[in-house]
Amino acid sequence: MLTIDVPAWVLYGAGLALCLLLACLWNRSLGRRLLLFAPAAALLGVLGAHLLMSLCTFQDTLNYYSQGHFPGYAFLTFWDGRYMMWGGILGVWLAVFLCFPKGQRKQAADGLAPFGILAVGFVRLIQGLQGGFYFKEIPYVDEWEEVYDPRFDHFPWSVADQDYGTQQWSLFLVAVLAALVIFLLLLPKGKGHAPGDRTLRFFGLYGAVTVILESMRRDEVIKWGFIRCSQIFAAIVVLLVLMLYWKRAAGKQLSRRIWALGLYFLCVGICLVMEFATEQRIAFLAEILSPDQCYAVSALGALGMAGSVYWMRSAEKQ
């Protein structure tokens, strides 16, 4: 297991500062307002990530994390390491809204979107370096002696679960690779599309990827019922992206828009059923499909959600 004797906040700060620097250099045409945006994005990103995590764990934040202080104290302690990615993303988006004039906001958001997903990739990489964002336990070569497969029992293929001492598959590598792919998809300007296209694709593609990654994740998972909070947020965000593309394409290719929306709901249904199956809540599916096969089907569903975004997007092309 690779260990880095550096505080987590230093790694996160350095990675996110680098992404902000690259974003500012790439978008120099936005002018001096970038000097206002950079600190605002850092501050609001951290505050948003902490606030959303606190709201999703409301009872624990109100009681357990606030012990020894006044009720709700933990809502204010944004330095305590409890963060949720969606809150950070919304905080940065709010910084764009506040720091740029109305006529420049879409241009700014589009220019910054590729570096937003790059920042997400940095965060996942650092989580991996800190021993987080992992999948299930890697296989043994000797079940009796509990000896792991030596090909995979080390970083970067696996990380150590600090609570149980087991070696878990490194899911963060998939997350970093997905972020790089989305980064490359967002870099080119969408020809024939109105301003805001890059921003919508950022939310749509990241939302689709999050659905499957959060399904597979085994560390620091927050659930409402048996579904992860981040999955719920992701599905809602992708739907909102589709609705905005629907509005942008008003009066154009109605049948294509209906089919794209239908594909989205079909894929959400597939992912939901697979969540039931992996939780052993649908007996006949649990007998037919192994958990790994369920995750593979969910991955196809997430890919279909991303496809529905591009299908809906194609209807607005001028």
N, C-alpha and C positions, 0 to 999 in steps of 0.2 A: 504494500500500500504506500503510495506517495504521500508524504506529509510536508506541509509548508509551514514553517514556524513564523507566520506573519498573521497579525490580527485580521479577522474577516473584513472589518470595515476598511482596512487599508487596501485590500485586494479589490473590494467592490468599488471603493472610491477611485482607485487608479484606472480600473477598467471602464467605468462610466465616464470618467473625465476624458479618457482617450476617445471614446465614442462622441462625446460632446465636441471635442476639438476637431475631429474629422468632419462632423456635421457642420460646424461653423466654417471650416475651410472650404467645404464643398458648396456651401450656400452663401458665399461672400456677397452675392448680389443683394441679399437681404439687409445689408448695411449694419449700422451701429446697434440696431435693435437686438442683434445677436448677443451683444454684451450684456443686455438686460435679460435675454432669454436664458442664457447658460446658467446663472445662479438660480433663477426662478425655477427652471426645470429640475435642477438638483434638489432644491428645497421642497417643491410641491410633489416631486416624485416620491421622495422619502415619506413625506407626510401622508400622501394618498395611499401608499403601500401599507403603512402602519395602520391608518384609520380603517381601511377595508378589512384587514386581518382582525382588528379589534372588533369590528361590527359582526364579522362572521363567527367569531368566538365570543359573543357578547357576554354570556354568563361567566365564562372563565375570566374574561377581561375585567368584568365588574367585581368579581369576588376573589378568585384565586390569585390572579396577577396583581391585584390591588391590595393584598393583605399587608397590614401594618401601615396603611396610608388611608386617606379618605376614599370613599367609594368612587370607583371610576378613575382612580389615579393612573392606571395603566393605559387609559386612552391617550394620555399626554406624553407618555414615555416613548417617544418615537425612536429612541436610540437603543431599545432593548432587543432588537434583532427579530421582531415578529413582523414580517412583511408578506404581502401578497402581490404578485406580479401585475394583476389587472389594476389594482389601485395605483401602482407606480405609473403604469401607462396612461391612465386617466389623469393623473397629476401632471404629467408632462404635456398632455394634450391641453389641459387647462392653462398651462404656462404659455403655450402658443396662442391661445385665445386672449390672454391678458396682455401679452407683450407685443402683439402685432396689430396694426389697424385692420378694420373689417375687410378692406379691399385686398389685403396682403395675406390674410390668414390661410387661405387654401393653398397659395403658392408656398408659404412657409411650411405648412404641414406636409405637403407633397415632397418638398425638398429634404425634410428631416426624417420622413418615414423610413427610408432604407437604413438609416443609422439607428433608428429606434429598434428595429429588429436585430441589428448588430449588437446593440446593448443588451437585448434579451439573451442573445447567444453568449455574451460575456458573463452575464449573471449565472447562467446554467453551467458554464465552464468552471466558474469559481465555486459554485455549489459542489461540483464534482471534486474539485481540489480539496474541499473541506469535508469530503466524505458523505455527500448528500446526493439527492436526485437519482435514486437507483431503483432497479426492478427486482425480480425475485432472486432467490439464492441460486448460485451457480451449481452445476452438477458435481457429484462425488465420483472419483475413480475407484474408491473403496468405501462402500456404504458402511461396512462394519467398523473400520477404523476412522471413518468420517474424514477421509483425505480428499481434498478438492482436486479437480483437474488442473494440473500445473500449467497448462496453456492459458488458463483464464483467471487464476487465483491471485492476480496482481493488477495494479494500475497500468494502463487505463481501462482494461476490460472489465474490472470489477472494483468495488469499493467495500470497505469493511463497515458493517453495521456496528456502531460503537456500543449499543445496548446489549446485543446478543453475541457479538464476536463472529458473526457469519460473513461470508463473502457474497455480495449481491452484484448482479449484472449492472453495468454502468449505463443507465438510461440517459444520463446527461450527454453522452456522446451523440446519441440520436437527436437530442434537442439542439445541440450545437450545429450539427449537420443540417437539420431542418431550417435553422435560423440563417445559415449561409445560403441555402438554396433560395429562401424567400428574399434575402438581401439581393441576390443576383437578379431575381425576377422583378424587383422593385426599381432597380437602378435605371433601366431604360424608361423614357417617357412614353406614356400610352398615346400613340398617334390616333387622332380622331376622337379623343375622349375629353370631356370637360375637366376643368381643374377640380382637384379633390379625388381623382382616380387612384393615385398612389396611396393616399390615406385609406381609402375604402379597401383596397387590396391588402394593405397591411393588416387591418383589423379582420378581414375575411379569412386570409390565409393563416394568420396566427391563431385565430379562433378555431379553425378546422384542425390544425396540428395539436392544439391544446386538448381537444376532446380525447384523442387517443393517448397522448403522453400522460395526461393526468389519470387516465384509466389504468395505465400500467404502473404508475408511480407507487412506491411503497413507503416513502419517508414523508413525514410531516403532512399527511393527507387530512384535510378537513372535509367531513361528509355531512350532508343533510339527508338523513335516511341512509340509503346505500349509494347515493350519487355524490361525487365530489363537487364542492362549491365551484371550483374553477371550471369544471365541465359545464355546469349550468350557465355560468357567466359567458362561457365561450359560445354555447349554442345560441344564447340570446343575442350576443354581439353579431354573429354571422347572420342571423335573421334580420337584424337592424340594417346590416350592410346590404342585404338583398332588397329590403324595402326602399332604401335610398337609391339603389340602382334602378329599381322599378319606377320610382318617381322621376329620376333623371331621363328615363326612356319613355316617358308618357307619350302615348300616341304612336309608338313604334313596336312592331313585332310582338303583339300581345300573346300569341301562341307560344313563342319562345320563352317569354317571361313566365308564363304559367307552367311550362314544362320544367324550367329551372327551379321554380319554387316547389314544384312537386318532387323533384329530385332531392331537394334539401330535406323535406319532411320525411321522405323515404329513408334517407341516410340517418337522420336523427332517430327514426324508429328502429333501424338496424342496430345502431350503437346502444340504444336503450335496452333492447332485447338481449344483446350480448353482455351488458352489465348485469342483467338478471341472471344470465347463464353462468357467468364467472362467480356470482355470489351463491350459486346452487339454488336459485329460487325457481328455476324452470327445470323440473326433473328430467323430462325427455331430452331436452337440449344438453343437459349436463352429461347424459349417457352417450349422446351422439358426438358431441364436440368436446375436445380437451380444452382447458383454459387457454393454452397457446393458440389453438385454432380460433377460439372466440376473439382473442386479441387481434388475430390476423383479419378476421371478418370486420372487426371494429375499425381497423386501419383502412380497409377498403371503404367503409362508411365515411370516415373522416376525409379520405381522398375524394369521395363523391361530393361531400360538402364543399370542398375547395373547388371542385369542378362546377358546382352549381353557381358559385360566385362568378367564375369566368363566363359561364353560359348566360347568366343574367347581365353581366357587363357587356357582352357582345351585342345585346339588344339596343344599347344607347349609342353605339358607334355612329359617328356622323358621316 
